[in-house]
Amino acid sequence: MSRRHQSTSELMFPSRKVMRFCVLSIFIIAGVWVFTMKADLTSPNQGQRLMKRGLSETSNEGEVDLIDDFVNTFPKIRTWQETGVPSPTAKYVNRNEQQLIIGHEDEMEVVSSKREPFDWPRSRKLFVFGDSFSTRDKDYRKDGIDGGHFQELHGKATDMKWADYLYAVFHDFHILQYWNLAKVGATIHHSVLPPGLESYGTFETQINDFQDLFTPLPGPNQVNWNSNDTLFIIVFGINDNGRLNRDDLHEGGTLDVESTTKALVNSLMEQSKRLHGLGARNFLFMTLPPLHLSPKYKLPSQVGHDIVNRVEGSVNHFNTFLRSGVKQFERDMDDSNVMLFDLNKFWKLLLEYPELFGITDISRFRITIDGRLPNFGRMGLAYHDNQHVSWSSAELIARSVNGLLMRNSASLQMSNASQTEYTA
């Protein structure tokens, strides 16, 4: 037999020795593969460890999974495999048991629910109550009721508050009317912590303005709001917590943090019930950001550094009471859609991973280039001054709030879905 024929035969009918070698090699490769998969599942790799960084240096709770912590505050949506119109008991409407949602897992509760589904794309009116974090500094009593269209915001991209971005960028400003009753320096209620100046007012005085100028339903002709097409956003507590921790405002004494923050949240919820009595049915509340991480309190050179620990404690107490208070408010107002945007968790995430958001610096709030001050938001600074966020940060907050509103909307949650499209 020729050499060529012999080689061909060996290839077609390998020896037992070769067969044993091949089988053994296959088992070794399979074993290595299984071991690698097990290691990947049980021990985080370098990338996973980086993604699981927490604020252990600044948090009393130790290391926290900031990403999951924030993501779990959003209702989940259907996967692309889940098509058609969802059933009333669909699990997707509830990402976790603690999330405030429109739908309910109990079918009997769905059938008997008094709530009309919330739908952000179909919302036509927006009212905002709060302080300098949200304000446009409008005085409707003095200037009168307008049509709710801020022409100066249309097509604008910079130097706006987060609520302005929500109105002018993330909704259609041609159809959404927007009234902003928030005031600089406002607190929740005089009886708990009065504002620094009487003219700043409180949540109570803002509701008084709303009641006098925009009610009874449907309000003035140019307003014409209805319970089912109007969103009420309520963001308070920054000034309250600042004043709570200043002993010079309390006759040299120190207010009890836990009881005071509880009283603040109780008052916030009671005032919100007033709005409900005036016709409000769609509510968005917001937790306080971690104020102690702002330059005003974090940096040794700034005025609030001496009370940074007290501010951290009071904000934590306030947010704990607010989260439970909003849940109770939803139970009590069973004909209303109640949502909570956890700004505290979002802002911690941004401060820990600024690169993910295009933020350049989370501590410094000024930059001088060739002797001139550029637009700080364009420079990517997180803060505009030692406590207020820059417009870059405001836009990011509005973007995330818009995502929460959409995740709670009937257009996504209750529509007919294909693999590529929602049809509402």
C-alpha positions in Angstrom: 0.0 0.0 0.0 1.3 3.4 -0.9 2.2 6.0 1.7 -0.8 8.2 0.5 -3.3 5.3 0.9 -1.9 4.5 4.4 -2.4 8.1 5.6 -5.9 8.2 4.3 -6.7 5.0 6.1 -5.3 6.2 9.4 -7.5 9.3 9.1 -10.7 7.3 8.4 -10.0 4.6 11.1 -7.9 6.2 13.9 -6.2 4.0 16.4 -7.5 3.3 19.9 -4.7 5.4 21.3 -5.8 8.4 19.2 -9.4 7.9 20.1 -8.6 7.8 23.8 -6.6 11.0 23.4 -9.5 12.8 21.7 -12.1 11.7 24.3 -9.8 12.8 27.1 -9.3 16.1 25.5 -13.0 16.7 25.1 -13.6 15.9 28.8 -10.8 18.3 29.9 -12.1 21.1 27.8 -15.7 20.5 29.1 -14.4 20.5 32.7 -12.6 23.8 32.2 -15.7 25.3 30.6 -17.9 24.2 33.5 -15.5 25.5 36.1 -15.2 28.8 34.3 -19.0 29.2 34.1 -19.4 28.4 37.8 -16.7 31.0 38.7 -18.5 33.6 36.6 -21.8 32.9 38.4 -20.5 32.8 41.9 -17.7 35.3 41.9 -18.0 38.8 40.3 -15.3 39.7 37.8 -13.4 42.9 37.8 -16.1 44.8 35.7 -18.9 43.6 38.0 -17.0 44.6 41.1 -16.5 48.1 39.7 -20.2 48.3 38.8 -21.1 47.2 42.4 -19.2 50.1 44.0 -21.2 51.7 46.8 -21.0 54.9 48.7 -19.3 53.1 51.6 -17.2 56.1 52.5 -20.2 58.4 52.9 -23.0 56.1 54.0 -23.7 54.6 57.4 -25.3 51.6 55.7 -22.1 50.3 54.2 -21.7 49.3 50.6 -24.9 49.6 48.6 -25.7 48.4 45.1 -26.6 51.8 43.9 -27.6 50.7 40.4 -30.0 48.0 41.4 -31.3 50.2 44.3 -32.4 52.9 41.9 -33.6 50.6 39.0 -35.9 48.8 41.4 -37.9 52.0 42.0 -39.2 51.8 38.4 -42.0 49.6 37.3 -40.8 47.1 34.7 -42.2 46.8 31.2 -43.0 43.8 29.1 -40.2 42.0 27.3 -40.3 41.9 23.5 -41.6 38.3 23.8 -44.7 39.5 25.7 -47.0 40.7 23.0 -50.7 41.6 22.8 -52.8 43.3 25.5 -51.8 42.5 29.1 -54.3 40.8 31.4 -55.4 42.6 34.6 -53.2 40.3 36.7 -50.0 40.7 34.6 -47.0 40.7 36.8 -45.1 43.2 34.8 -46.9 46.2 36.3 -45.1 45.6 39.6 -41.4 45.5 39.5 -41.2 44.8 43.3 -43.7 44.8 46.1 -42.5 48.2 47.4 -43.1 50.1 44.1 -46.0 52.4 43.7 -47.8 51.5 40.6 -51.0 52.1 38.6 -52.0 48.5 38.3 -52.5 45.8 41.0 -51.8 42.1 41.0 -55.2 41.3 42.6 -57.7 41.0 39.8 -60.6 41.8 42.1 -58.8 45.0 43.1 -58.3 45.9 39.5 -62.0 45.4 38.7 -63.1 47.5 41.7 -60.4 50.2 41.5 -61.6 53.8 41.2 -58.4 54.9 39.5 -58.4 56.1 36.0 -55.1 55.0 34.4 -52.4 57.6 34.3 -50.9 58.3 30.9 -48.1 60.9 30.6 -48.2 61.2 26.8 -51.9 62.1 27.0 -51.4 64.5 29.9 -52.4 68.1 29.0 -51.8 70.1 32.2 -48.9 70.2 34.6 -48.8 72.0 38.0 -45.6 72.2 40.0 -45.3 73.0 43.7 -42.0 73.4 45.5 -39.0 75.6 46.2 -36.0 77.0 44.4 -35.1 73.5 43.1 -38.1 73.7 40.8 -39.3 77.3 40.7 -39.7 79.7 37.7 -40.4 82.4 40.3 -43.8 83.2 38.8 -46.4 85.3 40.7 -49.8 84.4 39.3 -51.7 86.6 41.8 -49.7 89.6 40.6 -49.3 88.8 36.9 -52.5 87.0 36.4 -53.2 83.5 34.9 -51.6 82.9 31.5 -52.1 80.1 29.0 -49.5 77.9 30.6 -47.1 78.1 27.6 -43.6 79.5 28.4 -42.6 80.7 25.0 -39.1 81.5 26.2 -38.5 77.8 26.9 -39.6 76.5 23.5 -36.7 75.2 21.6 -34.3 76.1 24.5 -31.6 73.7 25.4 -29.7 75.2 28.3 -30.1 77.0 31.6 -33.5 75.7 32.7 -34.8 74.0 35.9 -35.6 70.3 35.8 -39.4 71.0 35.6 -38.8 73.2 32.6 -37.0 70.4 30.8 -39.8 68.1 31.7 -42.3 70.5 30.0 -40.3 71.8 27.1 -38.1 68.9 26.1 -39.6 65.6 27.3 -43.2 66.4 26.6 -44.8 68.2 23.6 -44.9 71.9 24.7 -47.4 72.5 21.9 -50.1 70.6 23.8 -48.9 70.5 27.4 -49.8 73.6 29.6 -47.5 74.2 32.5 -48.0 76.3 35.6 -45.2 76.6 38.2 -46.3 77.8 41.6 -43.0 76.9 43.4 -41.3 79.7 45.3 -37.7 80.4 46.3 -37.2 79.7 50.0 -40.6 77.9 50.5 -41.0 75.5 53.3 -43.9 73.0 53.9 -45.9 74.7 56.7 -45.5 77.6 59.1 -46.5 75.5 62.0 -43.6 73.2 61.7 -40.8 75.4 60.2 -41.6 78.8 58.9 -39.8 80.2 55.8 -36.9 82.6 56.2 -39.0 85.4 54.9 -42.8 85.6 54.9 -42.8 86.4 51.1 -41.2 83.0 50.5 -44.4 81.3 51.6 -45.1 77.6 52.1 -46.8 74.6 50.4 -49.9 75.8 52.2 -49.8 79.3 50.6 -49.1 77.8 47.2 -52.2 75.6 47.5 -54.1 78.7 48.6 -53.0 80.4 45.4 -54.0 77.4 43.3 -57.4 77.2 45.0 -58.1 80.9 44.5 -56.9 81.1 40.9 -57.4 77.7 39.3 -60.5 76.2 41.0 -63.2 75.1 41.0 -62.8 72.7 38.2 -62.1 73.2 35.3 -60.7 76.6 36.3 -60.5 79.7 34.0 -61.2 79.2 30.3 -57.5 79.3 29.3 -56.7 76.6 31.9 -59.6 74.2 31.6 -58.0 71.4 33.6 -59.5 68.0 34.4 -58.6 65.4 37.0 -57.7 62.8 34.4 -55.4 64.9 32.2 -53.5 66.8 34.8 -50.3 65.9 36.8 -49.4 67.5 40.1 -45.7 67.5 41.1 -44.8 68.1 44.7 -41.2 68.6 45.7 -40.4 70.1 49.2 -38.0 69.7 52.1 -34.7 71.3 51.1 -35.3 74.6 53.0 -37.0 72.7 55.9 -34.0 70.5 56.5 -31.6 73.5 56.2 -33.5 75.4 58.8 -34.1 72.4 61.0 -30.3 72.1 61.5 -29.6 75.7 62.4 -29.7 76.2 66.1 -29.5 80.0 65.8 -33.1 79.9 64.5 -34.5 78.0 67.4 -33.6 80.3 70.4 -30.4 78.5 70.9 -32.0 75.1 71.2 -31.9 72.0 69.0 -35.0 70.6 67.5 -35.6 66.9 67.6 -34.8 65.6 64.2 -37.0 62.5 64.1 -40.1 64.2 65.4 -39.6 67.3 63.3 -39.1 65.5 60.0 -42.1 63.3 60.8 -44.2 66.4 61.4 -42.9 67.8 58.1 -44.0 64.8 56.1 -47.3 64.5 57.9 -48.0 68.2 57.0 -46.9 67.5 53.4 -49.4 64.7 53.1 -52.2 66.6 54.7 -51.7 69.5 52.3 -51.6 67.1 49.4 -55.0 65.8 50.5 -56.2 69.4 50.1 -55.1 69.2 46.4 -57.0 65.9 46.1 -60.1 67.6 47.5 -59.8 70.3 44.8 -59.7 67.6 42.1 -56.1 66.4 41.8 -55.9 62.7 40.9 -52.3 62.2 39.5 -49.5 62.9 42.0 -45.7 62.8 41.7 -43.6 63.2 44.9 -39.9 63.3 45.1 -37.4 62.4 47.9 -34.7 64.8 48.9 -31.3 64.4 47.4 -28.4 63.7 49.7 -27.9 67.3 50.7 -24.8 66.5 52.8 -23.0 65.6 49.6 -23.5 69.0 48.1 -20.5 71.4 48.2 -22.3 73.6 50.9 -22.0 70.8 53.5 -19.3 68.5 52.1 -16.5 71.0 51.6 -14.6 72.2 54.7 -14.5 75.7 53.2 -18.2 76.1 52.9 -20.7 77.5 55.5 -22.6 74.3 56.2 -19.7 71.9 56.8 -20.0 72.1 60.6 -23.5 70.5 60.4 -22.9 68.0 57.6 -23.6 65.0 59.8 -26.8 66.5 61.2 -28.0 67.3 57.7 -27.3 63.8 56.5 -29.3 62.4 59.4 -32.3 64.7 59.0 -32.5 64.0 55.2 -32.4 60.3 55.9 -35.2 60.6 58.4 -37.3 62.8 56.1 -37.0 60.4 53.2 -37.8 57.4 55.3 -41.0 59.1 56.5 -41.8 60.4 53.0 -41.5 56.9 51.4 -43.9 55.4 53.9 -46.1 58.5 53.9 -46.5 58.4 50.1 -47.5 54.7 50.3 -50.1 55.5 52.9 -51.3 58.4 50.8 -51.8 56.0 47.9 -53.8 53.7 50.0 -56.0 56.5 51.4 -56.5 58.1 48.0 -57.7 55.0 46.3 -59.0 56.9 43.3 -55.6 58.5 42.5 -52.4 57.6 40.8 -49.5 58.2 43.2 -45.9 58.0 42.1 -42.6 58.6 43.9 -39.3 59.6 42.1 -36.4 58.7 44.4 -34.1 61.6 43.7 -32.0 60.6 46.7 -31.1 57.3 45.0 -30.7 58.8 41.6 -28.4 61.6 42.8 -26.2 59.2 44.8 -25.8 57.1 41.6 -24.8 60.2 39.6 -22.3 61.3 42.3 -20.7 57.8 42.4 -20.6 57.4 38.6 -20.4 60.9 37.1 -18.7 59.6 34.0 -21.7 57.6 33.0 -23.7 60.8 32.9 -21.1 63.0 31.3 -20.6 65.0 34.5 -17.0 66.2 34.9 -16.9 67.4 38.6 -19.2 66.7 41.5 -17.6 69.1 44.1 -16.3 72.3 42.4 -18.9 74.6 41.1 -16.8 77.3 39.3 -14.4 77.4 36.5 -12.4 80.3 35.0 -10.9 80.1 31.5 -8.8 82.9 30.2 -10.2 85.2 32.9 -13.8 84.5 31.9 -16.6 82.4 33.4 -18.0 80.0 30.9 -21.4 78.4 31.2 -20.9 75.9 34.1 -23.5 73.5 32.7 -21.6 73.3 29.4 -18.5 72.5 31.4 -20.3 69.4 32.9 -20.2 70.6 36.5 -22.8 68.9 38.7 -23.6 72.0 40.7 -24.3 75.6 39.6 -23.4 76.9 43.1 -22.7 75.4 46.4 -26.1 73.8 46.7 -28.2 74.2 43.5 -27.6 71.8 40.6 -26.4 72.9 37.2 -28.7 72.8 34.2 -26.8 69.8 32.9 -27.8 68.0 36.1 -31.4 69.4 35.9 -31.7 67.9 32.4 -30.6 64.5 33.6 -33.1 64.6 36.5 -35.9 65.5 34.1 -34.9 62.7 31.7 -35.1 60.2 34.5 -38.4 61.6 35.9 -39.8 61.3 32.3 -38.7 57.7 32.3 -40.6 57.0 35.5 -43.7 58.8 34.2 -43.6 56.8 31.0 -43.1 53.5 32.9 -46.2 54.3 34.9 -48.2 55.2 31.8 -51.1 53.3 30.2 -49.5 53.8 26.8 -46.7 51.4 27.8 -48.3 49.3 30.4 -51.8 48.7 29.1 -51.4 49.0 25.3 -51.3 46.4 22.5 -47.7 45.5 22.0 -45.9 43.7 19.2 -42.2 42.9 19.2 -41.4 46.3 17.8 -44.3 48.7 18.7 -46.8 49.8 21.4 -50.2 50.7 20.0 -52.2 52.7 22.5 
